[in-house]
């Protein structure tokens, strides 16, 4: 998933960013409401990790702004405000979950998965395309029953397309899923990743729709 972290404590922000990336997600990290608003305007995120006490205001303000739109963004508050009344207020204002500091980073990753799933419904977490089986729940892919190893970005590409099999996904959406805002993206980078996945899974599994993007071939029943 594409994750936005809004956290002004540098050591915690860096640790969260690293752990969430290790879990296979694409991550952007900012320390102010102003930068967070600019990022949200430019990129489609799946989950927002939102601190409340920020240098230029309260994260609650941003939460209310998000919930006044139709954005399908999951919001997980991460804050030192740990009173029951604080949690009730955050959830009442539209947060999907609330995690008080200090928290365990592995628990944070599990909660990211849980809240993200609410906004990404699937007909089935297991898809079968020919002899390829994609298990989105366990991030596992097999061919004729044999596990196929994918890099984090190769899996991110497969997962993005598999969540809407048969639907066309634009280059821009793929770039958002694979790279954070700080990274340079070459002109043929997406083509390279598509080519790598095709070599591992078969040339026909990803279809190129000229001028529009890519799509995963329609799955058969798993």
Order of alpha helices (4+ residues) and beta strands (2+ residues): beta-alpha-beta-alpha-beta-beta-beta-alpha-beta-alpha-beta-alpha-beta-beta-beta-beta-alpha-alpha-alpha-beta-beta
